[in-house]
């Protein structure tokens, strides 16, 4: 089954919040449309803790709703350790972004962490790959790297590919 993935914005923790209800209904509509085209709809991790995302998936209650797991987003938004979060939502992972980053600065409300080249940030890549193996994930590892300098971006992606190959050989 083909998959489409995106961020849907911040999901409020309060399930009676009007914004929560609106996001839930929108995701249900997208899932219903996607299933008619034999597609999964995947929510990208990051803006909410894994337990909140898991509860939301259960509340949406659509078999074709899954997760695009991006470990760096968990760090960039400061919402949880990616390896531990993968243990919480792993059964719903349908796709993976491989990205790295550093935690937001302490004491600065609303601040985001900084993206880093794969292997240069705070993501425990070896632990993350072991976690993917543990949950039986066999899909693609899509390297995501944003940078203004396109040549540097391409070098970072090539270096990231080599790093993932080395780490996968040891996991």
N, C-alpha and C positions, 0 to 999 in steps of 0.2 A: 504494500500500500504506500503510495506517495505521501509525502509529508510537507506541510507548510508550517512555518514557525515565525513568531513575532513577539515583541513585547506588547502587552495590552495596557501598560501603565501600572500604577500602584494599586494593589488590591487592598482596600481597607480591612483591618482585622475585625471590625464590628460588622457582623453579618446582617444586621438590620439597617446599616447605613445606606442611604439612597444611592450613593456611588457604588457601593459593593453590589447592590441589587442590579444596577444598570450594567455593570461590567459582567456580572454573571449571565444576565439575559443576552447581552451581545455575544458572549463566548458561546452560549448555547446555539444562537442563530448561526454563527460561523461554523460551528461543528455540524449542525444539521445540513447546511449547504455543502460543506466539505465531504460529508459521508456520501452524499448523492453522486459525488465524483470519485469515490473510492480513495479519499484522502484523509489523513490524520491532521489534526490541528494541534500544534505544539506551542506551549507557552514557554518563553525563555525565562530562565531563572535570574534572580538578582535583586529585585526591588522588595521582595518580602522574604521572610524566613521560610525555610523548607516546610515546617509544620503548618504554616498558614497556607502555603501553596498546595500542600496535600489536602487540607480541609476544603480548599476551594475546588480542587479537582473532584472530590467526592460530592460536593454540593452541586456542581455543574451537571454531574451525572450523565456524561456522554462517553460511550465506549471508544470513540475515535479522538478523545482528548488526551494528549500526552505532554511531555516535557522536553524541551531543548535545553540540555544542561550546559551552562556556561560557568565554569568554576571561578573565573576571574570576576564575574559580575557579583557573586556572593561576597567577594572581598571588597570590590570597588564601592559597593553600596553599604558595606559593613553589616551584612545580614546573616553571616554565619560561616563557619568553617566548611569549605566545599566538600571535603572528604566525608565529614560527619553528615552534611546535608544530603549527599548522594545516598547514604544509608537510609535516610528517611523517605526519599522520593524515587529511589532507584527503579522500582518496578514499573514506573511510568515513563522512564527515559526512552525516547524514540530517536533522538539525535543529540549530537554533542558539538559544542564549540570548544576549541582549545585556545585559550587566551590566558594571559597572565597579568597581574597587577598588584599594586600595593594598597594596604588599608588606608582609609581616610584619616586625616590628621585628628588626633584626640582633642576633644574639647571644642570642636568647630561644628556646631549643629548644621546638618544638611550638606556638609562637604562630602565630596566623592574622593575616592582614591585615584591613583594615577595608573593608567595602563602601561605595561612594560612588555618588552619582547618575551616570548615564551622561554621560560627557564630563568628569567631575570627578576621575577617578582616573588610574591608571597604564596603562590599556589604550590602545594606539595604535589608536583606532577607525578612522581613515582607512586605516591599514595593514591592519587586520583585514578591513575591507570589500573592499579591493583583493585580499586573499588569498582571500576567498570568491568573488570574481569570477573569479580565476585558476583555482580548482578547479572552476568551473562550477556553483557552488551557486545554485539558483533558488528555494529554499524560503523559508519565513517567517523573519522576524527577530523573535523573541519577547522583548519587554522584560521582564526580571525585576528587580524592585526590592523589597527588604524594608525596612520601616521601621515603627516603632511608631506614629508619627503618620500616620494614614491619609490625611488631607488633603495632607500633605507628600508622601506616597508617590504619590498621584495626580498632583500637580504635577510630581514628578520623572519620572513615566512620560510625561506630556504633553510635557515639555521634551525628554526622550530621543527621543520620536517625531519631534519637529521636527528635532533634531540628526541623527538617522539619515536623514531625508528630504533634508536639506541635503548631508550627506556622500555619500549615494548618487547625488545629482545630479552630483556632481563626480568620481565614480569611474568 
